[in-house]
Amino acid sequence: MTAERSTVQPGDAAAAFPAGVLVVGTGLVGTSVGLALRRVGADVRLRDATPALAREAVSLGAGRLATADDPPASLAVAAVPPEAVGEVVGEILNSGAAEYVTDVASVKALPAARVGEHATDPGRYVGSHPMAGREVSGPAAALPDLFEGRPWVLCPDDGTHQQAVTRALALARMVGAAPITMTADDHDAAVALVSHSPHVVAALVAARFTAVAEQQVRLAGPGVADVTRVAGGDPELWTEILTANAGAVSAVLRGLRGDLDRVLEALETSADDRRNLRDVLRSGVDGRARLPGKHGTAHTEFATLVVVVDDRPGQLAALFADVGTAEVNVEDVRIDHSPGQPVGLVELDVRPGAEDQLGDVLRGRGWTIRG
């Protein structure tokens, strides 16, 4: 597996895609691709099976509507669900709408097989997948910086034309992503572990809230919100994703089921027999420590400063202005509202050792620090 980052220069988009880019599918990812490419000057044409969505993406500045008179695009991006990739890519290549095609589906082995069934020259296609998204969907949710600093996986095989890879790499660079090359099978195993199975787990946890009293749910804090955040994704789309990657997801979930059995056994036996429970929790600590930090760097544990903020307009702006005077870089921010209280708690993550400096400045400016 290889990864790289590059800086986009003015004029790079026109040089990389002299005949422009065709985006087929103007949902969240497709529209975000268009917005990002337009920002660097690329000619972007938009098409969608639902014309109203394409028109909405145009109104947002993601490109122009594709027409029958357009010459073949330098690259097409099939931003459609996994089940539709093969047919869409085949239509683009066979009709001559683009010279080369990539897709952005979150599963790679199945689309590649389907492209081989539909396209007369499947070598002009290379599968890819930007590791970026949101819990909301549709063109209105698109962002021009959605892919900034995020991995963008390319999955060429022995039959892929080099120019297809070159243009897909250029696409990733143009939108600010970090290209990574993997095999389709390795990609699908990886996303089953870091994306697809976590989505199932988040959905299962969130589903517990549907059959209990409102009084219980009101006790939920930011930890529960973090665990269940992705559960808000479109169920129809996620059904397609999970089905398309069923084998790899099943393998991860079977392992998780084994760990759950260990936890249940520990909870249902003698309170003195806590080794299995402790081992599972320790594995969680160790696994979390392997997650990458900002910009793909090594994981770092930060110090957290908790600031009490009145729940009224202007308070966050005032806090961040005072943080700026401390000349301490804030690595992450979380906001939690206190139940039944007109205040919120703002958690500021900073590098270990910087919390005292920041705390002294904020206290001096009248802020209350918890802990």
C-alpha positions in Angstrom: 0.0 0.0 0.0 1.4 3.4 -0.9 0.1 6.9 -0.1 1.0 10.4 -1.2 0.0 14.0 -0.9 0.5 16.8 -3.4 -0.3 20.5 -3.7 -2.6 21.6 -6.5 -1.3 24.6 -8.6 -3.4 27.0 -10.7 -3.9 25.5 -14.1 -3.3 21.9 -13.0 -7.0 21.0 -13.5 -7.1 22.1 -17.1 -3.8 20.3 -17.9 -5.0 17.1 -16.2 -8.4 17.1 -17.8 -8.2 19.1 -21.1 -11.7 17.8 -22.1 -13.2 18.2 -18.7 -14.7 15.8 -16.2 -18.2 14.2 -16.4 -19.8 13.4 -13.0 -22.7 10.9 -13.2 -24.7 11.0 -10.0 -25.1 14.2 -8.1 -25.6 13.1 -4.5 -23.4 14.1 -1.7 -20.1 12.7 -3.1 -20.7 13.5 -6.8 -21.7 17.1 -6.1 -18.8 17.5 -3.7 -16.4 16.2 -6.4 -17.9 18.8 -8.8 -17.6 21.6 -6.2 -14.0 20.7 -5.5 -13.0 20.5 -9.2 -14.7 23.8 -10.0 -12.7 25.4 -7.3 -9.5 24.6 -9.2 -10.9 25.6 -12.5 -12.0 22.3 -14.1 -14.8 22.1 -16.6 -17.3 19.8 -14.9 -20.4 18.3 -16.6 -23.2 16.9 -14.4 -25.7 14.1 -15.1 -28.1 12.2 -12.9 -30.9 9.7 -13.4 -33.1 12.2 -11.5 -32.6 15.4 -13.5 -33.9 17.6 -10.6 -30.9 16.5 -8.6 -28.5 17.5 -11.4 -30.1 20.9 -11.7 -29.8 21.4 -7.9 -26.1 20.6 -8.1 -25.7 23.1 -10.9 -27.4 25.8 -8.9 -24.9 25.1 -6.1 -22.0 25.7 -8.5 -20.8 22.1 -8.9 -20.7 22.4 -12.7 -23.0 22.5 -15.8 -25.5 20.1 -17.2 -24.0 17.6 -19.6 -25.4 17.7 -23.2 -25.4 15.4 -26.1 -23.0 17.7 -28.0 -20.3 17.5 -25.4 -17.0 15.8 -26.6 -15.7 12.8 -24.7 -14.6 13.9 -21.2 -11.1 13.3 -20.1 -12.5 11.4 -17.1 -15.9 10.4 -15.9 -16.7 9.8 -12.2 -19.6 7.4 -11.6 -21.0 8.5 -8.2 -23.7 5.9 -8.0 -24.4 3.0 -5.5 -22.3 -0.2 -5.8 -25.0 -2.2 -7.6 -25.3 0.4 -10.3 -21.6 1.0 -11.0 -21.1 -1.7 -13.6 -24.0 -0.7 -15.8 -23.2 3.1 -15.5 -19.5 2.7 -16.3 -20.3 0.4 -19.2 -22.7 2.9 -20.6 -20.2 5.7 -20.3 -17.4 3.8 -22.0 -19.4 2.1 -24.7 -21.1 5.4 -25.7 -17.9 7.3 -25.8 -19.0 9.9 -23.2 -15.6 9.8 -21.5 -12.1 8.4 -22.3 -11.6 6.9 -18.9 -13.9 6.2 -15.9 -13.5 5.8 -12.2 -16.2 5.3 -9.5 -16.5 6.3 -5.9 -18.5 3.4 -4.5 -17.4 2.2 -1.0 -17.0 -1.4 -2.3 -14.6 -2.3 -5.0 -14.6 -6.0 -5.9 -18.2 -6.2 -7.0 -18.2 -3.1 -9.2 -15.0 -4.2 -10.9 -16.6 -7.6 -11.8 -19.8 -5.9 -13.0 -17.8 -3.4 -15.2 -16.2 -6.4 -16.9 -19.7 -7.7 -17.8 -20.9 -4.4 -19.2 -17.9 -2.6 -20.8 -16.3 -3.6 -24.1 -13.0 -2.2 -22.8 -13.0 -2.5 -19.0 -9.3 -1.5 -18.9 -10.3 2.1 -19.2 -12.0 1.9 -15.8 -10.2 2.0 -12.4 -12.1 1.6 -9.2 -11.6 4.2 -6.5 -13.1 5.2 -3.2 -12.7 8.5 -1.3 -12.8 7.8 2.5 -15.0 10.8 3.2 -18.6 11.4 3.8 -21.3 12.8 6.0 -24.4 11.4 7.8 -26.6 13.5 5.5 -27.1 13.0 1.8 -28.1 14.8 -1.4 -26.5 17.6 -3.3 -27.4 20.2 -0.6 -25.1 18.4 1.8 -22.1 18.6 -0.5 -18.9 20.4 0.5 -16.1 21.6 -1.7 -13.5 20.5 1.0 -15.1 17.2 1.8 -12.0 15.3 0.6 -9.3 17.6 2.0 -6.6 15.4 3.6 -8.7 12.3 3.4 -7.4 9.0 1.9 -8.6 8.3 -1.7 -8.1 4.6 -2.5 -7.4 3.5 -6.1 -7.7 -0.2 -7.0 -6.2 -0.9 -10.4 -5.6 -4.5 -11.6 -3.4 -6.1 -14.2 -5.8 -5.1 -17.0 -6.1 -1.4 -16.0 -4.7 1.1 -18.5 -2.0 3.3 -17.0 -3.7 6.4 -18.3 -6.9 5.5 -16.3 -4.8 5.3 -13.1 -3.0 8.6 -14.0 -6.3 10.5 -14.4 -7.8 9.0 -11.3 -4.7 10.0 -9.4 -5.0 13.5 -10.8 -8.7 13.6 -9.6 -7.7 12.7 -6.1 -5.0 15.4 -6.0 -7.3 18.0 -7.5 -9.8 17.6 -4.7 -7.2 17.7 -2.0 -7.2 14.0 -1.1 -4.3 11.7 -0.3 -4.2 8.9 -3.0 -3.6 5.3 -1.8 -3.2 2.2 -3.9 -4.7 -1.1 -2.8 -6.1 -4.3 -4.4 -9.9 -4.4 -4.5 -10.0 -7.3 -2.0 -7.7 -5.6 0.4 -9.8 -2.5 0.2 -13.0 -4.3 0.9 -11.6 -6.1 3.9 -10.3 -2.8 5.2 -13.5 -0.9 4.9 -15.4 -3.8 6.4 -13.3 -3.3 9.5 -13.1 0.5 9.7 -16.4 1.6 8.1 -19.1 -1.0 7.3 -19.0 -3.0 10.5 -18.8 0.1 12.8 -21.9 1.4 11.0 -23.8 -1.8 11.8 -22.7 -1.6 15.5 -23.7 2.1 15.7 -27.1 1.2 14.2 -27.6 -1.6 16.7 -26.7 0.6 19.7 -28.9 3.5 18.4 -31.8 1.0 17.9 -31.8 0.3 21.6 -33.2 3.8 22.2 -36.4 3.2 20.2 -38.1 1.0 22.8 -37.2 2.7 26.1 -38.7 5.6 28.1 -37.8 9.1 27.0 -36.4 9.7 30.5 -33.7 7.1 29.9 -32.7 8.5 26.6 -32.4 12.0 28.0 -29.4 10.9 30.1 -27.3 10.3 26.9 -24.2 12.4 26.6 -21.6 13.1 24.0 -20.0 9.6 24.3 -23.3 8.0 23.1 -23.6 10.6 20.4 -20.0 9.8 19.2 -20.8 6.0 19.1 -24.0 6.4 17.2 -23.2 9.3 15.0 -23.0 7.3 11.7 -26.2 5.5 12.5 -28.0 8.4 10.9 -26.9 7.3 7.4 -29.4 6.4 4.7 -30.7 2.9 5.4 -31.4 2.1 1.7 -27.8 3.1 0.6 -26.3 1.2 3.6 -28.3 -1.9 2.8 -26.7 -1.9 -0.7 -23.2 -1.3 0.7 -23.4 -4.0 3.3 -24.9 -6.5 0.8 -22.2 -5.7 -1.7 -19.5 -6.4 0.9 -21.3 -9.2 2.7 -18.4 -11.6 3.0 -15.9 -9.2 4.5 -18.4 -7.6 6.8 -19.6 -11.0 8.1 -16.1 -12.0 9.0 -15.6 -8.9 11.1 -19.0 -9.2 12.8 -18.4 -12.9 13.6 -15.2 -11.8 15.4 -17.2 -9.2 17.3 -19.8 -11.7 18.2 -17.1 -13.9 19.8 -15.9 -10.9 21.9 -19.5 -10.2 22.9 -19.9 -13.8 24.0 -16.8 -13.4 26.2 -18.2 -10.2 27.7 -21.6 -11.9 28.4 -19.9 -14.9 30.0 -17.8 -12.6 32.2 -20.9 -10.6 33.3 -23.0 -13.7 34.0 -20.5 -15.6 36.0 -18.8 -14.8 39.4 -18.0 -11.2 40.0 -14.5 -12.3 40.9 -13.8 -13.7 37.4 -13.2 -10.4 35.6 -10.2 -11.3 33.4 -12.1 -11.8 30.2 -13.9 -8.5 30.6 -10.7 -6.7 31.4 -9.0 -8.3 28.4 -11.7 -7.1 26.0 -11.6 -3.6 27.4 -7.8 -3.5 27.3 -7.9 -4.7 23.6 -10.2 -1.7 22.9 -7.7 0.7 24.5 -4.9 -0.8 22.4 -6.9 -0.8 19.2 -8.0 2.8 19.6 -4.3 3.8 20.0 -3.6 2.5 16.5 -6.1 4.9 14.9 -4.3 7.6 12.9 -4.2 11.1 14.2 -4.6 14.4 12.3 -3.5 14.3 8.6 -2.7 10.6 8.9 0.0 11.1 11.5 0.5 8.7 14.5 -2.2 8.6 17.1 -1.7 11.1 19.9 -3.5 11.3 23.2 -4.4 14.9 24.0 -5.0 16.8 27.2 -8.6 18.1 27.5 -9.7 21.4 29.0 -13.4 21.7 29.9 -14.8 25.2 29.7 -18.2 26.2 31.0 -20.0 28.4 28.5 -23.3 30.2 28.9 -26.0 29.1 26.4 -26.4 32.5 24.7 -25.4 34.1 21.4 -21.8 35.1 21.0 -20.3 33.0 23.7 -18.5 30.5 21.5 -17.0 33.3 19.4 -15.8 35.0 22.5 -14.2 31.8 23.8 -12.4 31.0 20.6 -11.2 34.6 20.4 -9.7 34.2 23.9 -8.2 30.8 23.0 -6.4 32.6 20.1 -4.7 35.0 22.5 -3.2 32.0 24.3 -1.2 31.0 21.2 -2.1 27.3 21.8 -3.2 25.1 18.9 -6.5 23.4 19.6 -6.5 19.9 18.1 -10.2 19.1 18.5 -13.4 20.7 20.0 -16.5 19.0 21.4 -19.6 20.7 22.8 -22.0 19.2 25.3 -25.1 20.8 26.8 -25.8 20.2 30.4 -29.3 18.7 30.9 -31.7 21.2 32.5 -29.0 23.9 32.8 -28.6 27.1 30.7 -24.9 26.3 30.1 -22.8 24.1 27.9 -19.4 22.4 28.3 -16.8 23.0 25.6 -14.0 20.4 25.6 -10.8 21.7 24.1 -8.1 19.1 23.2 -4.6 20.3 23.2 -1.1 18.8 23.2 -0.1 17.5 26.6 1.7 20.2 28.5 -0.2 23.1 26.8 -3.4 22.8 29.0 -1.9 24.8 31.9 -1.0 27.7 29.6 -4.4 27.7 28.0 -6.2 27.3 31.3 -4.3 30.2 32.9 -5.2 32.5 30.0 -8.9 31.5 30.0 -9.3 31.8 33.8 -7.7 35.3 33.5 -10.3 36.3 31.0 -13.2 35.1 33.3 -13.9 31.6 32.0 -14.8 28.8 34.4 -12.7 25.7 33.9 -14.0 22.3 35.1 -11.8 19.8 36.7 
